[in-house]
């Protein structure tokens, strides 16, 4: 028996098809692995601090073991410096280069260590100058410039005034950067209800929009409209409650004639639907 005949004898004809299937499956798994590793990283430009160097998040774990273990699940742990020699700089992207902090055994704080709140005004209303410690929102604004702009709009959460901080809604050290949702088994609006409990109910007649979440009607950072509404006046309601014109003049909303009512104000300011979150007495959402 020749070597070729011997090989054919040991290698059934059905084997190439099987190998092709295995190779295709391996290719898919490899592609998935590559895709996951390349789409979950975000390159950032790190600030320069004279005299300090970046040492990477792995060095932080030497002393902050528990915090770093949780941080591996955080959205911000995906940050790394640009370039082929980039390292995982998730911790230092907010706290600054930690070489001096590490070399001193923790005696010297990182360049950007945080303090609670921000400098308060004195008796004459003048603000005291910022110390070397950064306000929390100052760090967040370095990357989230669009959010900074929203906080400058007329109606906003009191973050610029120092009565709130970003991390009350966006925990930076563990899991997704939103309180609630994901594996925390909490709806994101439950965080809003901690400060706005009266909007929670229970109501006998609830507004169905509550099931969609607070951000259906409210922008979480700030808007030009009162009460941080995403739309002005009744335009907000008409996004869900269809309006139609009957006989060329009559205005129907929800199948009810609103021709005279729409001239009296918005849906809630005209005295028709004041209980916009829910009512205990009226299916028309009235107090």
MIZALO-282033 format. One record per residue (C-alpha): residue number from 1; x negated, y, z negated. Coordinates in steps of 0.2 Angstrom, whole numbers, plus 5000, padded with zeros to 4 digits. Layout:
<atoms>
 num    x    y    z
 NUM    X    Y    Z
...
</atoms>
This chain:
<atoms>
 num    x    y    z
   1 5000 5000 5000
   2 4993 5017 5005
   3 4992 5031 4993
   4 5005 5041 5003
   5 5017 5026 5002
   6 5013 5024 4984
   7 5018 5042 4981
   8 5034 5041 4990
   9 5039 5025 4980
  10 5037 5035 4964
  11 5045 5051 4970
  12 5063 5048 4974
  13 5071 5058 4988
  14 5083 5066 4976
  15 5069 5073 4965
  16 5065 5089 4977
  17 5083 5095 4974
  18 5082 5093 4956
  19 5065 5102 4955
  20 5073 5116 4966
  21 5087 5118 4953
  22 5075 5118 4938
  23 5064 5131 4947
  24 5078 5142 4951
  25 5084 5141 4933
  26 5067 5145 4926
  27 5066 5160 4938
  28 5082 5166 4931
  29 5076 5165 4913
  30 5060 5173 4918
  31 5069 5187 4926
  32 5080 5189 4911
  33 5066 5190 4900
  34 5056 5203 4910
  35 5072 5213 4912
  36 5075 5213 4893
  37 5057 5218 4889
  38 5057 5233 4902
  39 5074 5241 4900
  40 5074 5242 4881
  41 5059 5253 4879
  42 5059 5272 4880
  43 5043 5283 4883
  44 5041 5299 4873
  45 5029 5313 4872
  46 5022 5314 4855
  47 5018 5331 4846
  48 4999 5334 4843
  49 4994 5338 4825
  50 4976 5344 4822
  51 4965 5332 4812
  52 4978 5317 4812
  53 4979 5303 4824
  54 4993 5290 4829
  55 4990 5273 4822
  56 5006 5264 4827
  57 5021 5257 4818
  58 5012 5241 4814
  59 5001 5250 4801
  60 5016 5257 4792
  61 5021 5240 4788
  62 5006 5237 4777
  63 5015 5247 4763
  64 5033 5250 4770
  65 5036 5231 4773
  66 5055 5231 4769
  67 5059 5247 4779
  68 5049 5241 4794
  69 5057 5225 4794
  70 5074 5233 4796
  71 5067 5246 4808
  72 5064 5233 4821
  73 5083 5232 4824
  74 5084 5251 4825
  75 5087 5260 4842
  76 5072 5272 4838
  77 5061 5257 4836
  78 5060 5256 4855
  79 5050 5272 4856
  80 5033 5271 4863
  81 5020 5283 4870
  82 5017 5285 4889
  83 5003 5276 4898
  84 4996 5259 4900
  85 4988 5259 4883
  86 5004 5265 4874
  87 5008 5258 4857
  88 5024 5256 4847
  89 5025 5274 4839
  90 5043 5272 4833
  91 5039 5278 4815
  92 5027 5292 4820
  93 5039 5299 4833
  94 5048 5307 4819
  95 5035 5307 4805
  96 5020 5312 4815
  97 5003 5305 4816
  98 5000 5295 4800
  99 4981 5292 4800
 100 4977 5304 4786
 101 4992 5297 4776
 102 4986 5279 4779
 103 4968 5283 4775
 104 4973 5291 4758
 105 4983 5276 4753
 106 4999 5286 4753
 107 4992 5301 4743
 108 4994 5313 4757
 109 5011 5314 4765
 110 5013 5312 4784
 111 5013 5328 4793
 112 5032 5328 4795
 113 5039 5322 4778
 114 5057 5327 4775
 115 5065 5336 4761
 116 5084 5337 4757
 117 5093 5351 4766
 118 5084 5367 4772
 119 5078 5384 4764
 120 5093 5393 4756
 121 5096 5412 4758
 122 5091 5423 4744
 123 5103 5435 4735
 124 5101 5448 4750
 125 5106 5435 4763
 126 5088 5433 4770
 127 5082 5416 4774
 128 5066 5410 4766
 129 5053 5404 4778
 130 5052 5385 4782
 131 5039 5375 4773
 132 5028 5362 4782
 133 5041 5349 4779
 134 5054 5348 4793
 135 5072 5349 4792
 136 5080 5333 4798
 137 5089 5340 4812
 138 5074 5349 4819
 139 5066 5332 4822
 140 5082 5326 4831
 141 5083 5341 4842
 142 5066 5337 4849
 143 5074 5323 4860
 144 5092 5327 4859
 145 5092 5345 4867
 146 5110 5343 4873
 147 5116 5340 4855
 148 5107 5355 4849
 149 5117 5365 4862
 150 5133 5358 4856
 151 5130 5363 4839
 152 5127 5381 4845
 153 5145 5381 4851
 154 5159 5391 4841
 155 5167 5375 4834
 156 5155 5362 4827
 157 5151 5352 4812
 158 5141 5362 4799
 159 5124 5354 4803
 160 5116 5371 4808
 161 5122 5378 4791
 162 5113 5364 4781
 163 5129 5357 4774
 164 5127 5341 4784
 165 5113 5331 4792
 166 5111 5321 4807
 167 5108 5305 4798
 168 5125 5305 4789
 169 5132 5299 4806
 170 5116 5292 4814
 171 5106 5281 4803
 172 5088 5281 4810
 173 5080 5266 4801
 174 5092 5251 4804
 175 5103 5245 4818
 176 5112 5256 4831
 177 5111 5274 4828
 178 5129 5276 4825
 179 5138 5273 4808
 180 5150 5259 4811
 181 5153 5248 4826
 182 5142 5234 4832
 183 5138 5221 4819
 184 5143 5232 4804
 185 5161 5227 4808
 186 5167 5245 4805
 187 5176 5256 4818
 188 5165 5272 4821
 189 5180 5283 4816
 190 5179 5276 4798
 191 5164 5287 4796
 192 5174 5302 4800
 193 5188 5297 4788
 194 5176 5298 4774
 195 5176 5317 4775
 196 5194 5318 4783
 197 5204 5305 4772
 198 5221 5314 4775
 199 5220 5310 4794
 200 5219 5291 4790
 201 5237 5288 4784
 202 5245 5276 4783
 203 5259 5284 4793
 204 5277 5278 4796
 205 5275 5285 4814
 206 5257 5285 4819
 207 5250 5294 4834
 208 5244 5280 4846
 209 5228 5290 4850
 210 5221 5286 4833
 211 5219 5268 4839
 212 5207 5274 4852
 213 5196 5284 4840
 214 5193 5301 4834
 215 5182 5306 4849
 216 5197 5304 4861
 217 5202 5321 4855
 218 5187 5328 4846
 219 5169 5331 4852
 220 5158 5325 4837
 221 5145 5339 4838
 222 5154 5354 4844
 223 5165 5363 4858
 224 5171 5380 4863
 225 5189 5375 4857
 226 5196 5376 4839
 227 5195 5361 4828
 228 5181 5353 4840
 229 5195 5348 4852
 230 5189 5342 4869
 231 5202 5352 4879
 232 5211 5368 4876
 233 5229 5369 4870
 234 5242 5357 4877
 235 5230 5352 4891
 236 5223 5339 4878
 237 5240 5331 4876
 238 5244 5331 4894
 239 5229 5319 4897
 240 5240 5305 4890
 241 5258 5312 4891
 242 5262 5313 4909
 243 5271 5329 4915
 244 5282 5330 4930
 245 5293 5343 4938
 246 5311 5339 4942
 247 5323 5348 4954
 248 5309 5360 4957
 249 5310 5369 4940
 250 5313 5358 4926
 251 5297 5352 4917
 252 5298 5335 4909
 253 5285 5328 4897
 254 5288 5310 4892
 255 5305 5310 4900
 256 5311 5325 4889
 257 5315 5342 4896
 258 5301 5354 4889
 259 5305 5369 4901
 260 5309 5381 4887
 261 5297 5374 4874
 262 5281 5376 4884
 263 5282 5394 4884
 264 5282 5394 4864
 265 5264 5389 4862
 266 5255 5372 4862
 267 5262 5356 4857
 268 5258 5358 4839
 269 5257 5377 4837
 270 5275 5379 4844
 271 5282 5369 4829
 272 5287 5353 4839
 273 5273 5341 4835
 274 5263 5348 4820
 275 5259 5331 4813
 276 5246 5327 4827
 277 5238 5312 4818
 278 5254 5304 4812
 279 5271 5307 4803
 280 5280 5299 4788
 281 5297 5307 4793
 282 5298 5309 4812
 283 5294 5298 4827
 284 5291 5315 4836
 285 5276 5318 4824
 286 5284 5332 4814
 287 5281 5336 4796
</atoms>
